[in-house]
Amino acid sequence: ETGSEDIDILPNGLAFISSGLKYPGIKSFAPDKPGEIFLMDLNEDNPRAVELRISRGFDLASFNPHGISTYVD
């Protein structure tokens, strides 16, 4: 609903998507909603983005993701 900011696709076809960036001068469609991270499996016939649950204790209210990177070991 608020648009994605960045995407990182792993070699196995899993895509991580950051969403909800709030930045001065950029219109926010949901200014009171915290940022989110979504996962999409691009190997599926009809891939859909699924919101990932963020661990307890994380300050979700101020989560404002700008970019996303993954590390594969």
PyMOL CGO cylinders between C-alpha atoms (Angstrom):
from pymol import cmd
from pymol.cgo import CYLINDER

trace = [
    CYLINDER, 0.00, 0.00, 0.00, 2.81, 2.44, 0.77, 0.3, 1, 1, 1, 1, 1, 1,
    CYLINDER, 2.81, 2.44, 0.77, 5.15, 1.36, -2.02, 0.3, 1, 1, 1, 1, 1, 1,
    CYLINDER, 5.15, 1.36, -2.02, 8.48, -0.40, -1.88, 0.3, 1, 1, 1, 1, 1, 1,
    CYLINDER, 8.48, -0.40, -1.88, 11.79, 1.38, -1.43, 0.3, 1, 1, 1, 1, 1, 1,
    CYLINDER, 11.79, 1.38, -1.43, 14.28, -1.34, -2.38, 0.3, 1, 1, 1, 1, 1, 1,
    CYLINDER, 14.28, -1.34, -2.38, 14.55, -5.01, -3.30, 0.3, 1, 1, 1, 1, 1, 1,
    CYLINDER, 14.55, -5.01, -3.30, 17.33, -7.58, -3.02, 0.3, 1, 1, 1, 1, 1, 1,
    CYLINDER, 17.33, -7.58, -3.02, 16.97, -10.91, -4.83, 0.3, 1, 1, 1, 1, 1, 1,
    CYLINDER, 16.97, -10.91, -4.83, 18.94, -13.94, -3.65, 0.3, 1, 1, 1, 1, 1, 1,
    CYLINDER, 18.94, -13.94, -3.65, 20.35, -16.51, -6.12, 0.3, 1, 1, 1, 1, 1, 1,
    CYLINDER, 20.35, -16.51, -6.12, 17.63, -18.99, -5.01, 0.3, 1, 1, 1, 1, 1, 1,
    CYLINDER, 17.63, -18.99, -5.01, 14.83, -16.63, -6.13, 0.3, 1, 1, 1, 1, 1, 1,
    CYLINDER, 14.83, -16.63, -6.13, 13.80, -15.24, -2.73, 0.3, 1, 1, 1, 1, 1, 1,
    CYLINDER, 13.80, -15.24, -2.73, 13.29, -11.48, -2.82, 0.3, 1, 1, 1, 1, 1, 1,
    CYLINDER, 13.29, -11.48, -2.82, 13.42, -9.21, 0.23, 0.3, 1, 1, 1, 1, 1, 1,
    CYLINDER, 13.42, -9.21, 0.23, 11.56, -5.91, -0.15, 0.3, 1, 1, 1, 1, 1, 1,
    CYLINDER, 11.56, -5.91, -0.15, 11.80, -2.86, 2.11, 0.3, 1, 1, 1, 1, 1, 1,
    CYLINDER, 11.80, -2.86, 2.11, 8.74, -0.63, 2.29, 0.3, 1, 1, 1, 1, 1, 1,
    CYLINDER, 8.74, -0.63, 2.29, 7.46, 2.44, 4.08, 0.3, 1, 1, 1, 1, 1, 1,
    CYLINDER, 7.46, 2.44, 4.08, 10.31, 4.96, 3.68, 0.3, 1, 1, 1, 1, 1, 1,
    CYLINDER, 10.31, 4.96, 3.68, 9.45, 8.36, 5.07, 0.3, 1, 1, 1, 1, 1, 1,
    CYLINDER, 9.45, 8.36, 5.07, 11.77, 11.11, 3.90, 0.3, 1, 1, 1, 1, 1, 1,
    CYLINDER, 11.77, 11.11, 3.90, 11.39, 14.90, 3.87, 0.3, 1, 1, 1, 1, 1, 1,
    CYLINDER, 11.39, 14.90, 3.87, 10.00, 16.08, 0.56, 0.3, 1, 1, 1, 1, 1, 1,
    CYLINDER, 10.00, 16.08, 0.56, 8.66, 12.65, -0.47, 0.3, 1, 1, 1, 1, 1, 1,
    CYLINDER, 8.66, 12.65, -0.47, 4.92, 12.07, -0.14, 0.3, 1, 1, 1, 1, 1, 1,
    CYLINDER, 4.92, 12.07, -0.14, 4.05, 9.30, 2.28, 0.3, 1, 1, 1, 1, 1, 1,
    CYLINDER, 4.05, 9.30, 2.28, 0.80, 7.45, 1.62, 0.3, 1, 1, 1, 1, 1, 1,
    CYLINDER, 0.80, 7.45, 1.62, 0.74, 6.09, 5.19, 0.3, 1, 1, 1, 1, 1, 1,
    CYLINDER, 0.74, 6.09, 5.19, 2.65, 8.54, 7.39, 0.3, 1, 1, 1, 1, 1, 1,
    CYLINDER, 2.65, 8.54, 7.39, 1.59, 6.87, 10.65, 0.3, 1, 1, 1, 1, 1, 1,
    CYLINDER, 1.59, 6.87, 10.65, 2.42, 3.31, 9.56, 0.3, 1, 1, 1, 1, 1, 1,
    CYLINDER, 2.42, 3.31, 9.56, 5.87, 1.93, 10.43, 0.3, 1, 1, 1, 1, 1, 1,
    CYLINDER, 5.87, 1.93, 10.43, 8.14, 0.47, 7.77, 0.3, 1, 1, 1, 1, 1, 1,
    CYLINDER, 8.14, 0.47, 7.77, 7.96, -3.17, 6.76, 0.3, 1, 1, 1, 1, 1, 1,
    CYLINDER, 7.96, -3.17, 6.76, 10.04, -5.94, 5.21, 0.3, 1, 1, 1, 1, 1, 1,
    CYLINDER, 10.04, -5.94, 5.21, 8.38, -8.35, 2.80, 0.3, 1, 1, 1, 1, 1, 1,
    CYLINDER, 8.38, -8.35, 2.80, 9.49, -11.69, 1.35, 0.3, 1, 1, 1, 1, 1, 1,
    CYLINDER, 9.49, -11.69, 1.35, 8.52, -12.89, -2.11, 0.3, 1, 1, 1, 1, 1, 1,
    CYLINDER, 8.52, -12.89, -2.11, 9.39, -16.28, -3.61, 0.3, 1, 1, 1, 1, 1, 1,
    CYLINDER, 9.39, -16.28, -3.61, 9.90, -15.60, -7.32, 0.3, 1, 1, 1, 1, 1, 1,
    CYLINDER, 9.90, -15.60, -7.32, 9.91, -19.36, -8.02, 0.3, 1, 1, 1, 1, 1, 1,
    CYLINDER, 9.91, -19.36, -8.02, 6.17, -19.60, -7.34, 0.3, 1, 1, 1, 1, 1, 1,
    CYLINDER, 6.17, -19.60, -7.34, 3.65, -19.53, -10.20, 0.3, 1, 1, 1, 1, 1, 1,
    CYLINDER, 3.65, -19.53, -10.20, 1.87, -16.56, -8.63, 0.3, 1, 1, 1, 1, 1, 1,
    CYLINDER, 1.87, -16.56, -8.63, 4.39, -14.90, -6.32, 0.3, 1, 1, 1, 1, 1, 1,
    CYLINDER, 4.39, -14.90, -6.32, 3.03, -12.59, -3.65, 0.3, 1, 1, 1, 1, 1, 1,
    CYLINDER, 3.03, -12.59, -3.65, 4.73, -10.43, -1.07, 0.3, 1, 1, 1, 1, 1, 1,
    CYLINDER, 4.73, -10.43, -1.07, 4.35, -11.68, 2.52, 0.3, 1, 1, 1, 1, 1, 1,
    CYLINDER, 4.35, -11.68, 2.52, 5.10, -9.34, 5.42, 0.3, 1, 1, 1, 1, 1, 1,
    CYLINDER, 5.10, -9.34, 5.42, 7.85, -10.67, 7.68, 0.3, 1, 1, 1, 1, 1, 1,
    CYLINDER, 7.85, -10.67, 7.68, 7.25, -10.44, 11.41, 0.3, 1, 1, 1, 1, 1, 1,
    CYLINDER, 7.25, -10.44, 11.41, 9.92, -8.38, 13.17, 0.3, 1, 1, 1, 1, 1, 1,
    CYLINDER, 9.92, -8.38, 13.17, 11.31, -9.63, 16.48, 0.3, 1, 1, 1, 1, 1, 1,
    CYLINDER, 11.31, -9.63, 16.48, 9.95, -8.38, 19.78, 0.3, 1, 1, 1, 1, 1, 1,
    CYLINDER, 9.95, -8.38, 19.78, 12.02, -5.69, 21.43, 0.3, 1, 1, 1, 1, 1, 1,
    CYLINDER, 12.02, -5.69, 21.43, 12.65, -3.94, 18.11, 0.3, 1, 1, 1, 1, 1, 1,
    CYLINDER, 12.65, -3.94, 18.11, 11.46, -0.31, 17.96, 0.3, 1, 1, 1, 1, 1, 1,
    CYLINDER, 11.46, -0.31, 17.96, 8.97, -0.92, 15.19, 0.3, 1, 1, 1, 1, 1, 1,
    CYLINDER, 8.97, -0.92, 15.19, 7.26, 2.47, 15.63, 0.3, 1, 1, 1, 1, 1, 1,
    CYLINDER, 7.26, 2.47, 15.63, 10.38, 4.25, 14.34, 0.3, 1, 1, 1, 1, 1, 1,
    CYLINDER, 10.38, 4.25, 14.34, 11.32, 1.65, 11.69, 0.3, 1, 1, 1, 1, 1, 1,
    CYLINDER, 11.32, 1.65, 11.69, 12.00, 3.60, 8.50, 0.3, 1, 1, 1, 1, 1, 1,
    CYLINDER, 12.00, 3.60, 8.50, 13.86, 1.28, 6.10, 0.3, 1, 1, 1, 1, 1, 1,
    CYLINDER, 13.86, 1.28, 6.10, 15.97, 2.91, 3.42, 0.3, 1, 1, 1, 1, 1, 1,
    CYLINDER, 15.97, 2.91, 3.42, 17.47, 0.23, 1.23, 0.3, 1, 1, 1, 1, 1, 1,
    CYLINDER, 17.47, 0.23, 1.23, 18.08, -3.43, 1.94, 0.3, 1, 1, 1, 1, 1, 1,
    CYLINDER, 18.08, -3.43, 1.94, 21.03, -5.77, 1.53, 0.3, 1, 1, 1, 1, 1, 1,
    CYLINDER, 21.03, -5.77, 1.53, 21.50, -9.45, 2.18, 0.3, 1, 1, 1, 1, 1, 1,
    CYLINDER, 21.50, -9.45, 2.18, 24.57, -11.48, 3.09, 0.3, 1, 1, 1, 1, 1, 1,
    CYLINDER, 24.57, -11.48, 3.09, 24.85, -15.09, 2.01, 0.3, 1, 1, 1, 1, 1, 1,
    CYLINDER, 24.85, -15.09, 2.01, 27.40, -17.23, 3.84, 0.3, 1, 1, 1, 1, 1, 1,
]
cmd.load_cgo(trace, "trace")
